[in-house]
Amino acid sequence: MKNASTTTLVHLQSSTTNSLKNGHSLLALTALLLCGLAIPTTAETTINKVAREQGFTIPANVTTPIVLKTSPGAVCDLHAEGEDGPEQSLTVYANVDGYVKFHARPLQEAEESSRVQLDCSDAKGKVTRYPVKVRAASSPTADMPAPTLSEMPTPTGSTVRPALSEQEQQTLSNEELVSRGYPERPDAVDSPDRYALWQKRVSRSITILPSQSADSGKSHHKAQAASDNVIWSGYVSDSSRHSYQAVSGTWHVPEVVEHYSSSPTYSVFWVGLDGYGDTDLLQAGTEQDSVESGGTNYYVYRSWYEIVPNEYMQYTQLNPNAGDDVMVEVWICCGSGNSPNVNGTYFEFTITDWTQNIEIELVNPLSLGGTVYNGNTVEWIMERPTINGSLPYFADYDYADMIPSADSTTLGWVSWNKLPDLIQLWMYNFGEVGGGDNNQLSGAYNHGSTDINYVWYNFH
C-alpha cells in the first residue's frame, strides 16, 4: 500500500472532450428506473459520545486522503459541522478494524479551518461523534499536523498471495492454481488479452482483503430498458438468452473534480450482467461522491457489489483512491470450481486495485436466491444512483475511460466492440433535479478498438 502523506491526482482529458461536450442534443425521455445507493440516516441522530477533535493541515488544491480510527464495522455520516441531515451527509463505512477513509481538497489557503463531523454508529447502535477540522496551508503545525495515515492499514484477516514464477505460471495446472488461490489460466492463443491480464495478476504479490462487507440497507429499484434515460450512460450488448456468463472492465477510479453548491453529489461506475430490460442484475464497481464544507470539498471513494433485486448493495473492504487502476469482473458460476458457467446459480466478483496491490473476492460465491439469471445482456455503465428514493446531483467526474470485455458463450472472452447488438446509452436530467431543465448529464463514446470514453456534462 502507498505511504505518501498526500496524493496529488492528475486528471487527464483528451483533446476531443470539449468537442464531445458541445455536440450533444436534446432527446426524448424514455423512463429508466434503477438503482438505490442510499444513506441510512434517521430524522434525528442521538449522539452518545463525542471524541476529541482531530485537526490536520493539508495543502490547498491537493486531494489528500484522511484515515481515522472509529469502531469496527461502524457506519458513519460525514457532514459539515451543524448540518447533519441526510441531504447534507455522505456515508462512510469502517472496515473490520474500525478504520475509515475520506479525502479532502481545500480550494484555497485560508486562516479559518473547515470543520466536519463523523457520526459513527457501532454494532450496538451507539453513536460516537468524531469532530475533524482541516486547515489549508503548506506548513503543518504541532497542533495541526499532516494526516498521520494516508492509506487504510491492512485489515485483520487479510492474506498475501505471493507472485508466481514464470515456470509456475506455465506448469501449474488449473486445479493447482485454484487450490492455491490464483485464477485459472486462460488460453494464450485463443484469448491473448485475457492471458496477458492473468499474467499481470499472478506475477505480483497481492494482498487479499477479507470479504466481509457493509450492508447499505437499500436495494436497487426495478430496471427498464431505455437508450435515453435519467440514470445510465454507457454501452449494453443486448443479445439472446444465455449469451453471456462474465463481464469485465478496467478503469482509473474517476476523480470528482468540482462540487455543486452545498448538496452532496454521487456517481457509480460499474460492469454488470442482465438488468437492461428486466429486473434482475449482477453488478460490481466503484463509487465517487462529494460534499462541501467551509471552502473544502470532501470525497468518498469505495467499491461495492450487488445482486438485484434480492440483495442489498454491499460495500467491500477495498477503498480505492481517485486515479487508482482497478479491474472489476462479475460472473455467474456453479459454486464449486468458481469458473464462469452460464447455467450457474451463484454470483461471484473480483475487484483488483493494481495501484495499491490489493484485491477482494467473495470467499464463497453468493447464491442468487430469488434473482433469475438470463444472461442476455452485459453492461458497462456510469450511473447517477438513487439516494433515499430520489435522484441526486450528479458528481462531476469530468472524463473517464474503461477497457471493457465479456465472456460470450459463443465467442469466448472478447473485447466489447466485437459483441453483437451494442446499444449506446445517454443520461439526461429531464427535470428531476434542480428545476425543469432537460440537460444531458453524461455520455459514452466508442474510442477505437478497446476503450469506451465517458464524458460528464452537468450536475442536473
Backbone torsions as a table, in degrees:
resi	resn	phi	psi	omega
1	MET	NA	154.9	-177.9
2	LYS	-74.9	148.6	-178.5
3	ASN	-120.5	5.2	-179.5
4	ALA	-63.9	144.8	-177.9
5	SER	-75.2	-23.4	175.0
6	THR	-136.3	158.6	178.5
7	THR	-125.6	112.9	176.3
8	THR	-89.8	125.8	-173.6
9	LEU	-110.3	121.7	178.5
10	VAL	-101.3	121.5	-178.0
11	HIS	-100.8	116.3	-178.0
12	LEU	-86.5	142.7	177.7
13	GLN	-139.7	128.0	-177.6
14	SER	-73.4	161.7	-179.3
15	SER	-67.2	-13.5	-178.7
16	THR	-87.7	-10.7	-171.9
17	THR	-60.3	-46.9	-177.0
18	ASN	-62.9	-39.1	179.4
19	SER	-67.2	-33.6	176.9
20	LEU	-66.0	-41.7	-178.9
21	LYS	-64.4	-30.5	-177.8
22	ASN	-86.9	-5.5	-172.7
23	GLY	-103.0	8.5	-176.3
24	HIS	-83.9	157.4	178.4
25	SER	-134.2	160.3	-178.3
26	LEU	-76.6	127.7	178.5
27	LEU	-117.8	161.0	-177.5
28	ALA	-73.7	154.6	-177.3
29	LEU	-85.8	129.7	163.2
30	THR	-123.0	122.8	-169.0
31	ALA	-64.2	140.6	172.1
32	LEU	-136.3	115.1	-177.7
33	LEU	-112.0	105.9	-179.9
34	LEU	-142.6	155.9	157.8
35	CYS	78.0	126.5	172.8
36	GLY	-129.2	93.8	173.8
37	LEU	-100.8	108.6	-162.7
38	ALA	-124.8	160.3	179.0
39	ILE	-106.3	114.5	179.2
40	PRO	-76.4	106.3	-179.0
41	THR	-133.1	166.1	173.3
42	THR	-117.6	163.4	-178.1
43	ALA	-61.7	-34.1	179.6
44	GLU	-143.5	124.2	-177.0
45	THR	-90.8	129.2	175.0
46	THR	-92.6	118.0	-178.9
47	ILE	-91.3	117.8	-179.5
48	ASN	-88.3	-24.1	-177.7
49	LYS	-155.6	145.4	175.4
50	VAL	-117.3	119.6	179.9
51	ALA	-78.0	167.3	177.3
52	ARG	-64.5	137.2	179.0
53	GLU	-65.3	137.3	175.8
54	GLN	-112.3	137.1	-178.9
55	GLY	-123.4	142.2	-178.2
56	PHE	-136.2	147.3	171.6
57	THR	-106.9	127.1	177.4
58	ILE	-134.8	154.2	-178.2
59	PRO	-71.6	149.7	176.4
60	ALA	-69.8	147.3	176.3
61	ASN	59.3	27.1	173.3
62	VAL	-128.5	127.4	178.3
63	THR	-79.3	116.8	-171.9
64	THR	-119.9	126.0	176.4
65	PRO	-74.0	141.5	176.5
66	ILE	-125.3	124.7	-179.2
67	VAL	-115.7	128.7	-179.0
68	LEU	-126.7	155.6	176.1
69	LYS	-99.1	123.8	175.8
70	THR	-121.2	-133.2	178.6
71	SER	-105.9	147.2	179.1
72	PRO	-55.6	127.2	178.3
73	GLY	69.7	16.5	-177.4
74	ALA	-67.0	150.5	173.0
75	VAL	-110.5	120.0	-170.4
76	CYS	-119.7	139.1	170.6
77	ASP	-98.3	121.1	177.6
78	LEU	-97.6	121.3	-176.2
79	HIS	-152.9	162.1	175.1
80	ALA	-64.4	154.0	179.2
81	GLU	-57.8	124.8	177.9
82	GLY	83.4	1.0	-179.9
83	GLU	-125.9	84.2	-172.6
84	ASP	-110.0	19.0	175.4
85	GLY	-75.1	158.8	-178.3
86	PRO	-62.0	-26.4	-178.7
87	GLU	-76.2	-8.6	177.5
88	GLN	-117.7	10.3	-171.8
89	SER	-117.9	151.4	165.4
90	LEU	-113.8	148.4	177.6
91	THR	-96.3	134.6	177.1
92	VAL	-123.0	132.0	-176.8
93	TYR	-106.5	128.5	176.9
94	ALA	-78.2	151.1	177.1
95	ASN	-83.2	-171.6	-174.3
96	VAL	-64.0	-20.1	178.4
97	ASP	-100.8	0.0	176.5
98	GLY	94.9	4.3	-179.5
99	TYR	-84.1	140.3	174.3
100	VAL	-123.7	154.7	177.6
101	LYS	-135.6	132.8	168.3
102	PHE	-139.7	172.0	-177.2
103	HIS	-122.0	150.5	179.1
104	ALA	-132.2	142.3	175.8
105	ARG	-141.3	98.4	173.5
106	PRO	-65.3	139.1	-177.6
107	LEU	-77.4	-23.5	176.8
108	GLN	-161.2	161.1	175.9
109	GLU	-64.3	143.5	-175.5
110	ALA	-150.0	147.2	176.7
111	GLU	-70.5	-39.2	-178.7
112	GLU	-85.6	142.9	179.0
113	SER	-86.2	146.6	170.7
114	SER	-81.6	136.5	-177.4
115	ARG	-120.5	129.8	174.2
116	VAL	-129.7	167.0	179.0
117	GLN	-133.6	141.6	172.3
118	LEU	-109.2	112.4	176.6
119	ASP	-98.0	105.9	-169.1
120	CYS	-110.4	121.0	178.3
121	SER	-94.7	125.5	-178.5
122	ASP	-89.0	-173.0	-175.5
123	ALA	-63.5	-23.2	-179.9
124	LYS	-94.8	2.9	179.6
125	GLY	85.1	4.3	177.4
126	LYS	-80.5	137.0	-175.0
127	VAL	-108.7	124.0	174.3
128	THR	-110.0	132.4	177.2
129	ARG	-95.3	128.8	177.9
130	TYR	-113.5	100.1	178.5
131	PRO	-75.1	138.9	-180.0
132	VAL	-135.0	133.0	172.6
133	LYS	-121.4	142.4	-176.0
134	VAL	-123.1	123.2	178.9
135	ARG	-104.5	130.1	-179.1
136	ALA	-94.9	103.2	-179.8
137	ALA	-160.7	164.9	-178.1
138	SER	-87.9	-18.6	-175.8
139	SER	-120.7	115.8	176.1
140	PRO	-66.5	160.2	176.6
141	THR	-122.5	172.9	-178.1
142	ALA	-61.5	-39.9	-178.7
143	ASP	-90.9	-10.1	177.4
144	MET	-133.0	71.5	-177.4
145	PRO	-75.4	173.4	168.8
146	ALA	-68.5	155.1	178.1
147	PRO	-55.0	134.8	-177.7
148	THR	-76.2	-28.2	178.6
149	LEU	-121.5	133.9	176.2
150	SER	-109.2	-12.3	177.7
151	GLU	-136.6	157.1	176.9
152	MET	-66.6	130.1	172.0
153	PRO	-59.3	148.0	-179.6
154	THR	-57.1	120.7	-174.0
155	PRO	-70.3	154.0	175.8
156	THR	-56.7	137.4	179.8
157	GLY	95.4	-3.4	177.9
158	SER	-73.1	153.3	174.9
159	THR	-130.3	163.2	178.1
160	VAL	-112.5	123.5	174.8
161	ARG	-94.4	110.6	-174.4
162	PRO	-70.1	158.9	177.8
163	ALA	-69.4	144.6	174.5
164	LEU	-88.8	140.7	173.0
165	SER	-70.6	164.9	178.3
166	GLU	-60.3	-37.9	179.4
167	GLN	-65.5	-42.9	178.8
168	GLU	-63.7	-37.8	178.9
169	GLN	-59.8	-33.0	-175.8
170	GLN	-90.7	-29.1	-169.9
171	THR	-102.6	-25.9	-178.9
172	LEU	-68.3	136.0	175.7
173	SER	-74.0	163.9	177.7
174	ASN	-61.8	-35.1	177.3
175	GLU	-63.6	-42.4	178.3
176	GLU	-66.9	-40.5	178.7
177	LEU	-60.0	-49.4	-178.0
178	VAL	-63.4	-41.2	-178.9
179	SER	-64.3	-24.6	179.2
180	ARG	-98.2	5.7	173.7
181	GLY	92.0	13.9	178.8
182	TYR	-102.4	153.9	175.0
183	PRO	-71.3	156.1	177.6
184	GLU	-62.3	151.8	-177.3
185	ARG	-84.8	121.0	175.6
186	PRO	-70.7	164.1	177.0
187	ASP	-74.7	122.7	-175.2
188	ALA	-67.6	-25.8	-178.5
189	VAL	-86.6	-49.0	-176.8
190	ASP	-74.5	-31.1	-176.4
191	SER	-134.8	70.1	-176.0
192	PRO	-63.0	-35.8	179.4
193	ASP	-67.3	-42.8	177.9
194	ARG	-64.9	-37.8	179.4
195	TYR	-65.0	-42.1	178.7
196	ALA	-63.2	-39.0	177.9
197	LEU	-67.1	-40.1	177.1
198	TRP	-61.0	-44.2	178.2
199	GLN	-60.8	-37.7	178.5
200	LYS	-62.1	-37.6	-177.5
201	ARG	-73.4	-40.7	-171.0
202	VAL	-92.5	-12.3	-177.2
203	SER	-91.5	7.9	176.9
204	ARG	-131.9	153.7	175.1
205	SER	-78.9	127.2	-176.5
206	ILE	-128.4	136.5	175.3
207	THR	-82.4	123.4	179.7
208	ILE	-96.0	116.2	-176.7
209	LEU	-81.1	152.0	176.4
210	PRO	-63.6	148.3	-172.2
211	SER	-88.1	7.6	174.4
212	GLN	-57.3	143.6	-176.4
213	SER	-134.5	162.9	179.5
214	ALA	-105.7	126.8	-177.8
215	ASP	-79.4	122.9	-179.7
216	SER	-71.2	-19.6	-180.0
217	GLY	84.1	-1.1	-180.0
218	LYS	-134.1	152.7	178.8
219	SER	-121.1	169.2	179.2
220	HIS	-71.6	152.5	170.9
221	HIS	-81.7	169.9	178.9
222	LYS	-64.1	146.0	-179.2
223	ALA	-100.3	149.2	175.9
224	GLN	-139.5	133.0	-175.3
225	ALA	-65.4	137.5	174.9
226	ALA	-165.9	132.7	177.3
227	SER	-72.9	-39.9	178.4
228	ASP	-111.0	116.3	-169.1
229	ASN	-150.3	-179.2	-173.6
230	VAL	-102.9	1.0	-171.9
231	ILE	-131.3	-41.8	-174.1
232	TRP	-104.9	141.7	162.0
233	SER	-133.3	141.2	-178.0
234	GLY	148.8	-149.2	179.6
235	TYR	-133.1	148.3	175.9
236	VAL	-130.3	139.2	166.1
237	SER	-104.2	115.7	-173.8
238	ASP	-111.3	104.8	-175.6
239	SER	-123.6	-148.9	-176.4
240	SER	-96.9	170.4	-177.6
241	ARG	-57.6	139.9	178.4
242	HIS	60.8	34.8	175.9
243	SER	-83.9	-25.1	-173.0
244	TYR	-133.5	146.5	178.1
245	GLN	-131.8	-6.5	177.5
246	ALA	-159.2	155.8	179.6
247	VAL	-144.4	149.2	-176.6
248	SER	-141.6	151.4	173.4
249	GLY	-150.8	139.6	175.3
250	THR	-120.7	130.9	-179.1
251	TRP	-155.3	164.8	168.0
252	HIS	-90.5	127.9	-177.9
253	VAL	-55.0	120.2	-175.2
254	PRO	-62.3	136.0	175.5
255	GLU	-86.4	131.7	171.2
256	VAL	-76.4	115.6	-169.1
257	VAL	-97.9	-26.9	177.6
258	GLU	-135.0	166.8	179.4
259	HIS	-130.0	151.5	-177.2
260	TYR	-104.7	112.3	172.4
261	SER	49.2	-141.4	-178.9
262	SER	-103.5	4.3	-178.3
263	SER	-90.5	142.2	175.3
264	PRO	-62.7	153.3	175.0
265	THR	-125.4	152.9	-172.4
266	TYR	-140.5	150.0	167.7
267	SER	-156.6	151.2	173.3
268	VAL	-133.0	143.8	-175.3
269	PHE	-124.8	124.5	-170.3
270	TRP	-156.3	168.2	170.1
271	VAL	-121.6	150.3	-176.6
272	GLY	-156.0	163.4	173.7
273	LEU	-115.6	132.5	-176.9
274	ASP	66.3	-173.3	177.0
275	GLY	100.3	-20.1	178.1
276	TYR	-95.1	105.5	-179.3
277	GLY	92.2	1.1	174.4
278	ASP	-145.1	178.9	-172.4
279	THR	-98.9	2.4	-176.5
280	ASP	-110.5	138.6	-172.5
281	LEU	-156.8	135.6	172.2
282	LEU	-114.8	125.6	-172.4
283	GLN	-153.1	159.5	174.5
284	ALA	-158.4	153.6	-179.1
285	GLY	178.1	-156.9	178.5
286	THR	-119.3	161.8	-178.7
287	GLU	-129.4	142.9	-177.1
288	GLN	-134.3	111.2	-175.8
289	ASP	-127.2	162.0	177.7
290	SER	-151.0	155.9	172.7
291	VAL	-150.1	155.3	-175.3
292	GLU	-116.7	145.4	174.5
293	SER	-152.2	121.0	172.9
294	GLY	56.8	39.7	178.4
295	GLY	81.2	9.1	176.9
296	THR	-122.3	132.1	174.8
297	ASN	-90.0	136.0	178.2
298	TYR	-116.4	140.3	-173.6
299	TYR	-130.1	147.9	173.0
300	VAL	-126.4	124.6	175.8
301	TYR	-119.9	134.2	-178.8
302	ARG	-156.8	173.5	177.8
303	SER	-121.0	158.1	-171.8
304	TRP	-158.7	167.6	172.4
305	TYR	-147.1	163.1	179.9
306	GLU	-162.8	145.5	166.6
307	ILE	-110.1	125.8	179.8
308	VAL	-108.8	136.0	8.5
309	PRO	-102.3	0.1	-166.5
310	ASN	-93.3	-3.8	179.8
311	GLU	-123.6	144.0	174.0
312	TYR	-74.9	156.7	173.3
313	MET	-61.9	131.8	-179.1
314	GLN	-114.7	128.5	174.7
315	TYR	-91.9	136.4	-174.7
316	THR	-93.5	176.2	178.0
317	GLN	-76.8	-7.0	-177.4
318	LEU	-89.4	116.5	-179.7
319	ASN	-115.4	97.4	-177.5
320	PRO	-77.1	168.8	168.3
321	ASN	-103.7	156.9	172.0
322	ALA	-58.0	134.7	-179.5
323	GLY	93.7	-13.5	178.9
324	ASP	-62.4	142.9	178.0
325	ASP	-85.9	111.6	-176.6
326	VAL	-122.0	153.1	172.0
327	MET	-125.1	131.5	179.6
328	VAL	-123.9	129.5	177.4
329	GLU	-129.9	141.4	178.9
330	VAL	-131.7	135.8	177.9
331	TRP	-151.0	162.0	175.9
332	ILE	-100.4	138.5	-176.6
333	CYS	-147.0	178.7	-176.8
334	CYS	-99.5	5.6	179.9
335	GLY	93.2	-59.5	177.0
336	SER	-88.5	138.6	-178.2
337	GLY	85.7	-35.2	171.6
338	ASN	64.6	16.4	177.7
339	SER	-88.7	151.8	176.3
340	PRO	-55.9	132.2	179.6
341	ASN	-150.0	115.8	-173.6
342	VAL	-62.8	-19.3	179.1
343	ASN	-94.4	7.6	-177.1
344	GLY	-73.7	166.0	178.2
345	THR	-127.6	22.9	179.5
346	TYR	-128.7	149.8	-179.8
347	PHE	-105.4	138.5	175.1
348	GLU	-143.0	153.6	178.4
349	PHE	-149.1	161.0	168.9
350	THR	-136.7	133.4	171.4
351	ILE	-121.3	119.4	-179.0
352	THR	-117.0	127.3	174.7
353	ASP	-103.0	100.3	-178.0
354	TRP	-65.4	-31.9	-176.8
355	THR	-66.4	-43.3	-179.6
356	GLN	-94.3	-4.8	-177.0
357	ASN	55.6	50.5	176.3
358	ILE	-131.6	155.0	-176.3
359	GLU	-149.1	151.0	176.2
360	ILE	-138.7	142.5	179.4
361	GLU	-154.0	149.0	176.4
362	LEU	-63.2	131.4	176.1
363	VAL	-62.7	-43.2	176.3
364	ASN	-122.0	125.4	178.1
365	PRO	-52.4	147.9	-173.9
366	LEU	-93.7	127.5	178.6
367	SER	-63.5	140.1	-179.6
368	LEU	-68.3	-23.2	-179.6
369	GLY	60.4	-122.3	-178.1
370	GLY	-82.4	-4.3	178.1
371	THR	-76.0	132.9	-179.8
372	VAL	-101.3	120.6	-179.3
373	TYR	-89.9	123.8	178.9
374	ASN	-103.1	-36.2	178.4
375	GLY	70.7	26.2	-177.7
376	ASN	-101.2	-10.1	178.0
377	THR	-137.5	153.0	168.2
378	VAL	-129.6	147.9	-175.1
379	GLU	-133.5	148.9	170.9
380	TRP	-132.5	105.4	-159.8
381	ILE	-131.0	137.2	160.4
382	MET	-102.9	126.5	-167.9
383	GLU	-128.2	145.7	164.9
384	ARG	-94.8	109.9	-174.7
385	PRO	-78.7	164.3	175.0
386	THR	-91.3	128.8	-177.4
387	ILE	-117.4	120.1	179.7
388	ASN	51.5	38.2	175.9
389	GLY	85.4	-0.4	-177.7
390	SER	-130.5	156.6	174.7
391	LEU	-80.6	132.5	-177.8
392	PRO	-94.3	-177.2	167.3
393	TYR	-68.2	143.2	-173.3
394	PHE	-90.8	124.9	-175.9
395	ALA	-62.7	137.1	-179.0
396	ASP	-80.6	91.5	177.7
397	TYR	-87.5	-5.7	176.3
398	ASP	67.1	-67.7	-172.6
399	TYR	-157.9	135.7	178.3
400	ALA	-141.8	160.0	-176.4
401	ASP	-140.1	137.0	179.3
402	MET	-132.1	139.1	171.0
403	ILE	-101.4	104.8	-174.0
404	PRO	-104.7	153.0	173.3
405	SER	-155.1	172.0	-179.7
406	ALA	-152.5	155.7	177.0
407	ASP	-98.5	101.1	179.2
408	SER	-87.7	139.0	-179.7
409	THR	-69.5	-14.1	177.6
410	THR	-107.5	-29.8	-175.1
411	LEU	-105.8	-14.3	-171.7
412	GLY	78.8	-163.4	177.8
413	TRP	-72.7	120.4	-179.3
414	VAL	-139.0	159.0	173.5
415	SER	-64.5	152.1	-173.6
416	TRP	-57.1	-35.9	-173.9
417	ASN	-75.9	-3.6	175.4
418	LYS	-95.1	0.8	-178.5
419	LEU	-89.2	153.4	-177.8
420	PRO	-80.9	161.1	168.1
421	ASP	53.7	50.9	177.2
422	LEU	-75.3	135.9	-179.8
423	ILE	-121.1	127.1	178.9
424	GLN	-89.6	129.8	-177.1
425	LEU	-111.4	139.9	-179.5
426	TRP	-124.5	140.3	-178.8
427	MET	-106.3	130.6	179.0
428	TYR	-128.3	162.0	178.2
429	ASN	-83.9	-44.6	179.9
430	PHE	52.2	36.6	171.1
431	GLY	80.2	6.2	-176.8
432	GLU	-73.0	-31.7	-173.4
433	VAL	-132.4	138.4	170.9
434	GLY	71.3	26.6	178.7
435	GLY	107.7	-163.4	-171.3
436	GLY	-95.6	21.9	-177.5
437	ASP	-74.3	161.8	177.3
438	ASN	-121.4	41.9	-174.8
439	ASN	-66.0	146.6	167.1
440	GLN	-75.3	135.1	-178.4
441	LEU	-101.0	-39.8	-174.7
442	SER	-155.3	144.9	177.4
443	GLY	-133.7	158.3	178.1
444	ALA	-127.8	142.3	-171.5
445	TYR	-137.2	140.6	174.7
446	ASN	-69.7	119.4	-177.4
447	HIS	-115.9	63.2	177.1
448	GLY	85.4	-152.3	-169.0
449	SER	-81.0	-17.2	-171.7
450	THR	-124.5	-29.6	-166.7
451	ASP	-110.0	154.0	162.7
452	ILE	-113.0	130.0	175.0
453	ASN	-99.6	136.0	178.0
454	TYR	-117.4	135.1	-176.6
455	VAL	-127.6	128.5	176.7
456	TRP	-84.9	142.0	178.9
457	TYR	-120.4	-45.1	-172.8
458	ASN	-149.9	154.8	173.2
459	PHE	-71.3	-35.7	-178.4
460	HIS	-154.3	NA	NA
